[in-house]
Amino acid sequence: MATREGSLEAPKRHPIDWKNLDFYNETSLNQEMERVFDICHGCRRCVNLCTAFPRLFDLIDESASGELDSVNKQQFWEVVDRCYLCDMCFMTKCPYVPPHEWNIDFPHLMLRAKAVKYKNQGAGFRDKLLSSTDLMGKLATIPVVVQAVNAMNNTPAVRKIMDSTLGIHADRKLPEYTADKFRANAKPNDTFPVKDGARTPGKVAIYATCYVNYNEPGIGHDLLKILEHNEIPARLVEKEACCGMPKLELGDLDAVEKLKNENIPHLLKLAQDGYAILSAVPSCTLMYKQELPLMFPHDAAVQAVAAAMFDPFEYLALRNQENLLKTDFKKPLGNVAYHIPCHQRVQNFGKKTRDILQLIPDTTVNTVERCSGHDGTWGVKSEHFADSMKIGRPVFKQMAASNPDYISSDCAIAARHIEQGIGESKAQKLHPLTLLRLAYDPDTPHKPAVSDDQPGSHTPSPGEKQMTTTLTRENLLTLEAYAKIRKDFRAQMMAHKKTRKVPLGENITLIFEDALTIRYQIQEMLHVERIFQEAEIIHELETYTPLIPDGHNWKATMMIEYADPVVRAAKLATLVGIEDKVWVKVAGHAPVFAIADEDLERENSEKTSSVHFLRFELTPAMIQALHQNAALSMGVDHPAYQAAIDPVAADVRASLLNDLATA
């Protein structure tokens, strides 16, 4: 009797039986992969979703018999490694998912295979590093370290070394880290009365996520402002660790359980106290709503947390249905190209982000419902980067086709991937929560940008021969104004920084600061953190303006760069005191050695830091000589590292001369 295709019943996922010893039996795994792969071979509906299925079908078609039985089972791992667990085959293509009798759940079969591989072989340094998002975030956002990490991630030479040694592709645009973490700076407002809806609790707890906490805290701040605007009392989860999704995708299920045990007690208390728990990263939300409940089906605490967990726009859409969401929007958004990420689609609550954005007057939302191809750490890896760009190409085209004012995705990583794939565009990349916050409150409470013809408003552009020794509040643009010029300003800054950078050998770089580089740093900080409170803006000015030279000195950031972490640790141990051995020399005068790290100590007796802040004080005679075309050289003279540039390149010398007062 023929087996029917498809089902009139809703797809159902079975618990993941990962505690069963047979789950890790490789013979049993291979038998199940053979069964499923053979069904996939006969169907082939999923061929256009990712590269896992095309690779499977190529292996079969190129085999001796043209059937699965002549494919070497070791080649099955080529399929496993290409699956990044987006779940789209299960959700949108496969006609044989449970409750169909063939019981095909391809993503969870691939998860089992990854778990078997991890159990038998472990994982390499790169994969362990990339999946340890919380640890990486804590280390990378240390105030001194964060600048070095961001600088190295944007330095082509370093990225090439990372590609060859770590397997992180040199062309992949990586997220920047921030020292101003969301959880440390968030100001939730819990003073409003609780107004429960029929399906929504009237108070919210924010699960920050690693990404929002360490990379884009502005997303979290915008969510808090949206809740405050709607008079919904909010708080942060008292304590949190990584949700475990990166470890799940690696196949390290024991680590997933450990993280579950850290997080669930704190989340359970909130669920029991009647809070809706919101997470602004779809993968994290999915972890608590689906993956952990399937891994721990008999854990009542996990199930209770799953019931309390919401995607932010799922929650807001339900509040709107209950007439508990304000729609007093002040700013139209124009044309928005919006991408629905896979891990949000899997949650099965519909296109709620689109629905909410469409409430904003004079706003058109063009929705793209297709996998972007990045998926967490998968698209970062050297061996998968080209495939990730290939998979994303249809998304890039669809997102750009409408000539949008904004490109947006609930998954911030997917949005960056799409922005990279689109290339040059007038569109600004903003998270949907940021767009909603802008629609509610486009006018920030700080002073508007001052036009260039007003006194005190001007900051010199790159190459302009004017010395500026400080920045004031009037030199800064509003968030809205800066967003409009950000892409052009960043390109301008990259060109400017080329004339402010001096390499000393292969592993040390000096980047000389001026009013423009510091203004850029402050504007980026305000933009990323969504800072518009006057006191916080003044704090940023007070923090960074001391790095601007005062007309009698140069101030530089010194970066010690070794891509391999093991080599870096060993070298830093040999370079103690190197920051005091860096010098500049004006022809005819004695060398001037750096005054280093005046803000705080950056080394101990065992090792130095990879980042130092240097000041070079010049005498009036030296400054006069430079203005009279005296040659300039620089170097470092440490027992373990010597290098010199003699003379400094003409364009760099000319740029540095602009920092110095004339006689």
C-alpha positions as CSV (number, residue, x, y, z in Angstrom):
1,M,0.0,0.0,0.0
2,A,1.4,3.4,-0.9
3,T,2.3,5.7,1.9
4,R,0.5,9.1,1.8
5,E,2.6,12.2,1.5
6,G,2.1,15.0,3.9
7,S,-0.4,15.3,6.7
8,L,-3.4,17.4,7.6
9,E,-2.2,17.5,11.2
10,A,0.2,20.1,12.6
11,P,3.9,19.1,12.7
12,K,5.0,17.7,16.0
13,R,8.5,17.5,17.4
14,H,9.4,14.6,19.7
15,P,11.6,15.0,22.8
16,I,15.3,14.7,22.2
17,D,16.3,11.4,23.8
18,W,19.9,12.5,24.5
19,K,20.2,10.8,27.8
20,N,19.7,7.4,26.2
21,L,23.0,5.6,25.6
22,D,21.8,4.5,22.1
23,F,21.6,8.2,21.1
24,Y,25.4,8.2,21.0
25,N,25.8,4.8,19.2
26,E,27.4,5.6,15.9
27,T,26.1,2.4,14.2
28,S,22.6,3.3,15.2
29,L,23.1,6.9,14.1
30,N,24.4,5.8,10.7
31,Q,21.4,3.5,10.2
32,E,19.0,6.4,10.9
33,M,21.0,8.7,8.7
34,E,20.8,6.1,5.9
35,R,17.0,5.8,6.4
36,V,16.4,9.6,6.4
37,F,18.9,10.4,3.6
38,D,17.3,7.8,1.3
39,I,13.9,9.4,1.8
40,C,15.4,12.8,1.2
41,H,17.0,11.5,-2.0
42,G,13.6,10.4,-3.3
43,C,12.0,13.7,-2.5
44,R,14.6,16.5,-2.9
45,R,12.2,19.3,-2.0
46,C,14.8,20.9,0.2
47,V,17.5,21.3,-2.4
48,N,17.3,25.1,-2.4
49,L,17.4,25.7,1.3
50,C,21.0,25.4,2.2
51,T,24.2,23.5,1.1
52,A,23.6,20.4,3.2
53,F,21.0,18.9,0.9
54,P,22.8,19.7,-2.4
55,R,25.9,18.1,-0.9
56,L,23.9,15.0,0.0
57,F,22.4,14.7,-3.4
58,D,25.8,15.3,-5.1
59,L,27.3,12.4,-3.1
60,I,24.5,10.1,-4.2
61,D,24.5,11.2,-7.8
62,E,28.2,10.9,-8.1
63,S,28.4,7.5,-6.4
64,A,29.0,4.2,-8.3
65,S,25.3,3.1,-8.3
66,G,23.7,6.6,-8.2
67,E,22.0,5.5,-5.0
68,L,22.7,6.0,-1.3
69,D,24.0,2.4,-0.8
70,S,27.3,3.2,-2.6
71,V,28.0,6.4,-0.7
72,N,30.8,6.1,1.9
73,K,29.3,6.6,5.3
74,Q,32.3,8.8,6.3
75,Q,31.0,11.2,3.7
76,F,27.8,11.6,5.7
77,W,29.7,14.0,7.9
78,E,30.1,16.4,5.0
79,V,26.3,16.8,5.1
80,V,26.3,17.1,8.9
81,D,28.8,19.9,8.9
82,R,26.8,21.9,6.4
83,C,23.7,21.8,8.5
84,Y,23.4,24.8,10.8
85,L,20.1,23.8,12.4
86,C,17.9,26.6,11.0
87,D,14.9,24.2,11.1
88,M,13.5,25.5,7.8
89,C,13.4,22.0,6.2
90,F,11.2,20.8,9.1
91,M,9.1,23.9,9.1
92,T,8.5,24.7,5.4
93,K,9.5,21.9,3.1
94,C,9.4,18.3,4.4
95,P,6.1,16.5,3.9
96,Y,7.2,13.6,6.2
97,V,7.6,15.3,9.5
98,P,5.8,13.9,12.6
99,P,3.0,12.8,12.9
100,H,3.7,11.3,9.5
101,E,4.7,7.6,10.0
102,W,8.1,8.2,8.4
103,N,8.9,10.6,11.3
104,I,11.5,12.8,9.6
105,D,13.1,15.5,11.7
106,F,16.2,16.3,9.7
107,P,17.5,19.1,12.0
108,H,17.3,17.0,15.1
109,L,19.0,14.1,13.4
110,M,21.8,16.4,12.5
111,L,21.9,17.6,16.1
112,R,22.3,14.0,17.2
113,A,25.1,13.5,14.7
114,K,26.9,16.7,16.0
115,A,26.5,15.4,19.6
116,V,28.0,12.0,18.6
117,K,30.9,13.8,16.9
118,Y,31.5,16.0,19.9
119,K,31.3,13.1,22.3
120,N,33.8,11.1,20.3
121,Q,36.1,13.8,19.0
122,G,35.6,16.9,21.0
123,A,35.9,20.2,19.3
124,G,38.8,22.4,18.1
125,F,39.9,25.6,19.8
126,R,38.1,27.9,17.3
127,D,34.7,26.1,17.8
128,K,35.0,26.1,21.5
129,L,35.9,29.8,21.5
130,L,33.1,30.8,19.2
131,S,30.5,28.8,21.2
132,S,31.7,30.4,24.5
133,T,29.9,33.7,23.8
134,D,29.5,34.7,27.5
135,L,33.2,34.1,28.2
136,M,34.3,35.9,25.1
137,G,32.0,38.8,25.9
138,K,33.3,39.1,29.4
139,L,37.0,39.1,28.3
140,A,36.5,41.3,25.2
141,T,34.6,44.0,26.9
142,I,37.2,44.8,29.6
143,P,37.8,48.5,29.1
144,V,41.4,48.2,28.0
145,V,40.9,45.0,26.0
146,V,37.8,46.1,24.0
147,Q,39.6,48.7,21.9
148,A,42.3,46.2,21.0
149,V,39.7,43.5,20.1
150,N,37.7,45.9,17.9
151,A,40.9,47.2,16.3
152,M,42.2,43.8,15.5
153,N,38.9,42.6,14.1
154,N,39.0,45.6,11.7
155,T,42.7,45.2,10.7
156,P,43.1,43.3,7.4
157,A,46.5,41.9,8.3
158,V,45.3,40.6,11.6
159,R,42.2,39.2,9.9
160,K,44.3,37.3,7.4
161,I,46.2,35.7,10.3
162,M,43.0,34.8,12.1
163,D,41.8,33.2,8.9
164,S,44.9,31.1,8.5
165,T,45.4,30.2,12.1
166,L,41.9,30.1,13.6
167,G,39.7,29.5,10.6
168,I,37.7,32.8,11.0
169,H,37.2,34.1,7.5
170,A,39.1,37.3,6.8
171,D,36.1,38.9,4.9
172,R,33.4,38.2,7.5
173,K,32.2,41.4,9.1
174,L,32.4,40.8,12.8
175,P,30.3,42.5,15.5
176,E,32.1,45.1,17.7
177,Y,32.2,44.8,21.4
178,T,31.5,47.5,23.9
179,A,32.8,48.2,27.4
180,D,29.4,49.7,28.3
181,K,27.5,46.5,28.8
182,F,23.7,46.5,28.7
183,R,23.2,44.9,32.1
184,A,25.6,47.3,33.8
185,N,23.9,50.4,32.4
186,A,20.3,49.5,31.9
187,K,17.7,51.6,33.8
188,P,14.4,49.6,33.8
189,N,11.4,51.4,35.1
190,D,9.2,49.3,37.4
191,T,7.1,52.0,38.9
192,F,4.0,51.6,36.7
193,P,0.9,49.7,37.8
194,V,0.6,46.2,36.5
195,K,-2.1,45.8,33.8
196,D,-2.4,42.1,32.9
197,G,-4.0,41.2,29.6
198,A,-5.9,38.0,28.8
199,R,-2.8,36.4,27.3
200,T,0.0,38.7,28.5
201,P,1.4,39.4,32.0
202,G,1.4,43.1,32.7
203,K,5.0,43.2,33.9
204,V,8.2,42.2,32.0
205,A,11.6,40.8,32.9
206,I,14.4,41.2,30.3
207,Y,16.7,38.3,29.6
208,A,19.6,40.4,28.1
209,T,21.4,37.7,26.0
210,C,25.1,37.7,25.4
211,Y,24.8,39.6,22.1
212,V,22.7,42.5,23.5
213,N,24.8,42.6,26.6
214,Y,28.3,42.7,25.0
215,N,27.8,43.8,21.4
216,E,24.7,45.9,20.8
217,P,23.3,47.1,24.1
218,G,21.3,49.8,22.3
219,I,18.8,47.1,21.3
220,G,18.1,46.4,25.0
221,H,17.9,50.1,25.9
222,D,15.4,50.6,23.0
223,L,13.3,47.7,24.3
224,L,13.2,49.3,27.8
225,K,12.2,52.6,26.3
226,I,9.3,51.0,24.4
227,L,8.1,49.3,27.6
228,E,8.4,52.5,29.5
229,H,6.5,54.4,26.8
230,N,3.7,51.8,27.1
231,E,3.8,52.1,30.9
232,I,4.8,48.4,31.4
233,P,6.9,47.9,34.5
234,A,10.1,46.2,33.6
235,R,13.2,44.7,35.3
236,L,16.2,42.7,34.4
237,V,16.6,39.0,35.1
238,E,18.6,39.0,38.3
239,K,21.4,36.8,37.0
240,E,21.9,35.2,33.6
241,A,24.4,33.1,31.6
242,C,24.4,32.1,27.9
243,C,21.2,30.4,26.8
244,G,23.2,27.5,25.4
245,M,22.3,27.7,21.8
246,P,25.9,28.0,20.6
247,K,26.8,24.9,22.6
248,L,23.7,23.1,21.2
249,E,24.8,23.8,17.6
250,L,28.3,22.5,18.5
251,G,26.8,19.3,19.9
252,D,28.0,19.8,23.4
253,L,24.8,18.8,25.1
254,D,26.3,18.5,28.6
255,A,27.3,22.1,28.4
256,V,23.8,23.0,27.4
257,E,22.5,21.2,30.6
258,K,25.0,23.1,32.7
259,L,23.9,26.4,31.4
260,K,20.3,25.4,31.8
261,N,21.0,24.7,35.5
262,E,22.5,28.1,35.9
263,N,19.6,30.0,34.2
264,I,16.4,28.2,34.9
265,P,16.2,28.9,38.7
266,H,16.4,32.6,38.2
267,L,13.9,32.5,35.3
268,L,11.5,30.2,37.1
269,K,11.2,32.6,40.0
270,L,10.2,35.3,37.6
271,A,7.7,33.0,35.8
272,Q,6.1,32.1,39.1
273,D,5.9,35.7,40.1
274,G,3.9,36.5,37.0
275,Y,6.4,38.1,34.7
276,A,6.6,37.8,30.9
277,I,10.2,37.1,30.1
278,L,11.4,38.8,26.9
279,S,14.5,38.1,24.9
280,A,15.5,40.3,22.0
281,V,17.5,37.5,20.2
282,P,15.3,34.9,18.4
283,S,17.8,32.1,18.9
284,C,17.8,32.6,22.7
285,T,14.0,32.8,22.8
286,L,13.8,29.6,20.8
287,M,16.2,27.9,23.1
288,Y,13.9,28.4,26.1
289,K,10.6,27.9,24.2
290,Q,11.5,24.8,22.2
291,E,15.0,23.2,22.5
292,L,15.3,23.0,26.3
293,P,11.7,21.8,26.7
294,L,12.5,19.0,24.1
295,M,15.7,18.1,25.9
296,F,14.1,18.1,29.3
297,P,10.5,17.2,28.7
298,H,9.9,16.1,32.3
299,D,11.4,19.2,34.0
300,A,8.5,21.2,35.2
301,A,10.7,24.3,35.8
302,V,11.9,24.3,32.1
303,Q,8.3,24.0,31.0
304,A,7.1,26.8,33.2
305,V,9.9,29.1,31.9
306,A,9.0,28.2,28.3
307,A,5.4,29.2,28.9
308,A,6.5,32.6,30.3
309,M,9.0,33.3,27.5
310,F,8.1,35.8,24.7
311,D,9.7,37.3,21.6
312,P,9.3,41.1,22.2
313,F,7.1,41.6,19.1
314,E,5.0,38.6,19.9
315,Y,4.4,40.2,23.3
316,L,3.7,43.6,21.9
317,A,1.3,42.3,19.2
318,L,-0.7,40.5,21.9
319,R,-0.8,43.7,23.9
320,N,-2.1,45.5,20.9
321,Q,-4.8,42.9,20.4
322,E,-5.8,43.5,24.0
323,N,-5.8,47.3,23.5
324,L,-2.9,47.7,25.8
325,L,-0.3,49.0,23.3
326,K,0.0,52.7,22.5
327,T,0.0,53.6,18.9
328,D,0.8,57.3,19.3
329,F,3.6,57.2,16.7
330,K,5.3,60.5,15.8
331,K,7.7,59.5,13.1
332,P,7.0,57.6,9.8
333,L,9.7,55.2,8.8
334,G,9.2,55.3,5.1
335,N,10.3,52.1,3.3
336,V,11.5,49.3,5.5
337,A,13.1,46.1,4.1
338,Y,12.4,43.6,6.9
339,H,13.9,40.1,7.2
340,I,12.2,37.4,9.3
341,P,15.0,35.2,10.9
342,C,14.6,31.4,10.8
343,H,14.7,31.0,14.6
344,Q,11.8,33.4,14.9
345,R,9.8,31.6,12.2
346,V,10.2,28.3,14.1
347,Q,8.4,29.8,17.1
348,N,5.2,29.8,15.1
349,F,3.6,33.0,16.2
350,G,3.4,34.7,12.8
351,K,4.8,37.9,11.4
352,K,4.3,40.0,14.5
353,T,7.3,42.3,13.9
354,R,5.9,43.2,10.5
355,D,2.4,43.7,11.9
356,I,3.6,46.1,14.6
357,L,5.8,48.1,12.2
358,Q,2.9,48.4,9.8
359,L,0.9,50.2,12.5
360,I,3.2,53.2,12.0
361,P,1.7,55.7,9.6
362,D,3.4,56.3,6.2
363,T,5.5,53.2,6.7
364,T,5.8,50.4,4.1
365,V,7.3,47.1,5.3
366,N,8.6,44.8,2.6
367,T,9.0,41.4,4.2
368,V,11.6,38.8,3.2
369,E,10.9,35.3,4.6
370,R,13.9,33.3,3.7
371,C,17.1,32.1,5.5
372,S,19.9,34.6,5.3
373,G,22.5,31.9,5.6
374,H,24.6,33.2,8.5
375,D,23.3,31.3,11.6
376,G,25.3,32.2,14.6
377,T,28.9,31.1,14.3
378,W,28.5,29.0,11.1
379,G,28.9,31.8,8.6
380,V,31.9,33.2,10.5
381,K,34.0,30.0,9.8
382,S,36.4,30.1,6.9
383,E,35.1,26.8,5.4
384,H,31.5,28.1,5.4
385,F,31.8,31.8,4.6
386,A,31.4,31.4,0.8
387,D,28.4,29.1,1.3
388,S,26.8,31.6,3.7
389,M,27.1,34.4,1.2
390,K,25.7,32.1,-1.6
391,I,22.7,31.1,0.5
392,G,22.0,34.7,1.5
393,R,22.2,36.0,-2.1
394,P,18.4,35.8,-2.8
395,V,17.8,37.6,0.5
396,F,20.3,40.3,-0.3
397,K,18.6,41.0,-3.6
398,Q,15.1,41.0,-2.2
399,M,16.1,43.3,0.6
400,A,17.8,45.8,-1.7
401,A,15.1,45.6,-4.5
402,S,12.7,48.1,-2.9
403,N,15.4,50.8,-2.4
404,P,14.7,50.9,1.3
405,D,15.3,53.6,3.9
406,Y,16.1,50.9,6.5
407,I,17.1,47.3,6.5
408,S,16.1,45.4,9.5
409,S,15.9,41.9,11.1
410,D,15.0,40.6,14.5
411,C,18.3,38.7,14.3
412,A,21.1,41.4,14.6
413,I,23.7,38.9,13.3
414,A,21.5,38.2,10.2
415,A,21.1,42.0,9.7
416,R,24.8,42.5,9.6
417,H,25.2,39.6,7.2
418,I,22.6,41.1,4.9
419,E,24.2,44.6,5.1
420,Q,27.5,43.0,4.1
421,G,25.8,41.1,1.3
422,I,24.0,44.2,-0.1
423,G,27.1,46.4,-0.1
424,E,26.8,50.1,-0.8
425,S,23.3,51.3,0.0
426,K,21.6,54.4,1.3
427,A,19.7,52.2,3.8
428,Q,20.5,52.3,7.5
429,K,20.7,49.0,9.3
430,L,18.5,49.3,12.5
431,H,17.0,46.6,14.7
432,P,13.1,46.5,14.6
433,L,13.0,47.5,18.3
434,T,15.1,50.6,17.4
435,L,12.7,51.4,14.5
436,L,9.8,51.1,16.9
437,R,11.4,53.3,19.5
438,L,12.2,55.9,16.8
439,A,8.6,55.9,15.7
440,Y,7.5,56.5,19.3
441,D,10.1,59.1,20.2
442,P,12.1,60.5,17.3
443,D,13.1,63.6,19.3
444,T,15.9,63.0,21.7
445,P,16.0,65.2,24.8
446,H,19.5,66.5,24.2
447,K,20.3,69.6,22.2
448,P,19.8,69.4,18.4
449,A,22.8,69.3,16.1
450,V,24.2,72.8,15.5
451,S,24.7,73.8,11.9
452,D,28.2,74.2,10.7
453,D,27.9,78.0,10.3
454,Q,27.3,78.5,14.0
455,P,30.1,79.4,16.4
456,G,31.7,76.5,18.2
457,S,30.0,73.8,16.1
458,H,32.8,72.9,13.7
459,T,35.0,69.9,14.0
460,P,37.7,69.8,11.3
461,S,37.3,67.2,8.6
462,P,40.2,64.8,7.6
463,G,43.1,66.7,6.1
464,E,41.8,70.1,7.2
465,K,44.7,72.2,8.5
466,Q,43.1,73.3,11.7
467,M,44.0,72.3,15.2
468,T,41.2,71.5,17.6
469,T,42.2,70.6,21.2
470,T,38.8,69.8,22.7
471,L,35.2,68.8,21.9
472,T,32.1,70.3,23.4
473,R,28.4,69.2,23.5
474,E,27.8,71.4,20.4
475,N,30.2,69.3,18.3
476,L,28.0,66.2,18.6
477,L,25.1,65.3,16.3
478,T,21.9,63.9,17.6
479,L,21.3,60.1,17.1
480,E,19.0,60.8,14.2
481,A,21.4,63.2,12.5
482,Y,24.4,60.9,12.9
483,A,22.5,57.9,11.6
484,K,21.9,59.8,8.3
485,I,25.6,60.6,7.8
486,R,27.2,57.6,9.6
487,K,28.1,55.5,6.5
488,D,29.8,58.4,4.8
489,F,31.5,59.6,8.0
490,R,32.8,56.1,8.7
491,A,34.3,55.9,5.2
492,Q,35.9,59.4,5.8
493,M,37.3,58.2,9.1
494,M,38.9,55.1,7.6
495,A,40.7,57.3,5.1
496,H,41.7,59.7,7.9
497,K,43.0,57.0,10.2
498,K,45.4,55.8,7.5
499,T,47.3,59.1,8.0
500,R,47.3,58.6,11.8
501,K,48.7,55.0,11.9
502,V,52.3,54.1,12.3
503,P,53.4,50.5,12.3
504,L,56.5,49.7,14.4
505,G,57.6,46.3,13.0
506,E,55.1,43.6,12.4
507,N,53.4,43.5,15.8
508,I,53.1,47.0,17.2
509,T,50.9,49.8,15.8
510,L,50.5,53.4,17.0
511,I,47.2,55.1,16.2
512,F,47.5,58.8,16.9
513,E,44.3,60.4,18.2
514,D,42.9,63.9,17.3
515,A,39.6,65.7,17.7
516,L,38.1,63.9,14.7
517,T,39.0,60.3,15.8
518,I,37.7,61.1,19.3
519,R,34.5,62.6,18.0
520,Y,34.0,59.5,15.8
521,Q,34.6,57.3,18.8
522,I,32.0,59.3,20.9
523,Q,29.4,59.4,18.2
524,E,29.8,55.6,17.6
525,M,29.4,55.0,21.4
526,L,26.3,57.1,21.5
527,H,24.9,55.4,18.4
528,V,25.6,51.8,19.5
529,E,24.5,52.4,23.1
530,R,21.5,54.6,22.1
531,I,22.6,57.2,24.6
532,F,20.7,60.5,24.6
533,Q,20.5,61.4,28.2
534,E,22.4,64.7,28.7
535,A,24.3,63.5,31.7
536,E,25.5,60.4,29.9
537,I,26.6,62.3,26.9
538,I,28.6,64.7,29.1
539,H,30.2,61.6,30.8
540,E,31.3,60.3,27.4
541,L,32.8,63.7,26.5
542,E,34.7,63.8,29.9
543,T,35.9,60.3,29.3
544,Y,37.3,60.7,25.8
545,T,38.3,64.3,25.3
546,P,41.5,64.0,27.4
547,L,42.8,61.8,24.6
548,I,42.9,64.8,22.2
549,P,46.3,66.4,21.9
550,D,46.6,69.9,23.3
551,G,48.9,71.5,20.7
552,H,52.1,70.7,22.5
553,N,51.9,66.9,22.4
554,W,50.8,63.8,20.5
555,K,48.6,61.2,22.1
556,A,48.4,57.7,20.7
557,T,46.9,54.3,21.3
558,M,49.5,51.6,21.1
559,M,48.4,48.1,20.1
560,I,50.5,44.9,20.5
561,E,49.1,42.5,17.9
562,Y,49.6,38.7,17.8
563,A,46.7,36.9,16.3
564,D,47.4,33.5,18.0
565,P,46.3,33.7,21.6
566,V,49.0,31.3,22.8
567,V,51.7,33.3,21.1
568,R,50.3,36.6,22.3
569,A,50.3,35.4,25.9
570,A,53.9,34.3,25.6
571,K,55.0,37.5,23.9
572,L,53.2,39.8,26.4
573,A,55.2,38.1,29.2
574,T,58.5,39.2,27.5
575,L,57.4,42.7,26.7
576,V,56.9,44.1,30.2
577,G,57.8,47.8,30.2
578,I,57.7,48.2,26.4
579,E,55.2,51.1,26.6
580,D,58.0,53.2,28.3
581,K,60.4,52.4,25.5
582,V,58.4,53.9,22.6
583,W,59.9,57.1,21.2
584,V,59.5,59.9,18.7
585,K,62.4,62.0,17.4
586,V,62.6,65.3,15.6
587,A,65.7,65.6,13.5
588,G,68.4,67.5,15.5
589,H,66.8,66.9,18.9
590,A,66.9,64.1,21.5
591,P,64.3,61.3,21.4
592,V,61.1,61.9,23.4
593,F,60.0,58.7,25.2
594,A,56.3,58.1,25.9
595,I,54.5,58.9,29.1
596,A,52.3,55.8,29.3
597,D,49.0,54.8,30.8
598,E,48.2,57.8,33.0
599,D,44.6,56.7,33.6
600,L,45.4,53.3,35.1
601,E,48.2,50.6,35.4
602,R,48.0,48.2,32.4
603,E,50.7,45.7,33.3
604,N,52.1,43.7,36.2
605,S,55.3,41.9,36.9
606,E,54.3,38.9,34.8
607,K,53.0,40.5,31.6
608,T,52.1,43.8,29.9
609,S,48.7,44.7,28.3
610,S,48.1,44.5,24.5
611,V,46.9,48.1,24.6
612,H,48.5,51.2,26.0
613,F,47.8,54.9,25.9
614,L,50.8,57.1,25.2
615,R,51.6,60.8,25.4
616,F,54.6,62.4,23.7
617,E,55.4,65.9,25.1
618,L,57.3,68.1,22.6
619,T,59.4,71.2,23.4
620,P,58.7,74.5,21.6
621,A,61.9,74.1,19.7
622,M,60.9,70.6,18.5
623,I,57.5,72.0,17.3
624,Q,59.2,74.9,15.5
625,A,61.6,72.5,13.8
626,L,58.7,70.4,12.6
627,H,57.0,73.4,11.2
628,Q,60.2,74.2,9.4
629,N,60.2,70.7,7.7
630,A,62.5,68.8,10.1
631,A,62.3,65.1,9.6
632,L,60.4,62.9,12.0
633,S,61.1,59.3,13.1
634,M,59.6,56.9,15.6
635,G,60.5,53.6,17.1
636,V,60.6,51.3,20.1
637,D,63.7,50.1,21.9
638,H,63.0,47.2,24.2
639,P,65.3,44.2,24.9
640,A,62.7,41.9,23.4
641,Y,61.4,44.1,20.5
642,Q,63.1,46.8,18.4
643,A,61.8,48.6,15.4
644,A,62.0,52.1,13.9
645,I,60.4,54.2,11.1
646,D,62.9,56.7,9.7
647,P,61.5,58.9,8.4
648,V,57.8,58.8,9.1
649,A,55.7,58.8,5.9
650,A,55.0,62.3,4.5
651,D,51.2,62.0,4.7
652,V,51.4,60.8,8.3
653,R,53.9,63.6,9.2
654,A,51.6,66.2,7.6
655,S,48.6,64.9,9.6
656,L,50.5,64.9,12.9
657,L,51.7,68.4,12.2
658,N,48.1,69.6,12.3
659,D,48.0,68.7,16.0
660,L,50.8,71.1,16.9
661,A,50.5,74.8,17.7
662,T,52.3,77.2,15.4
663,A,54.8,79.6,16.9
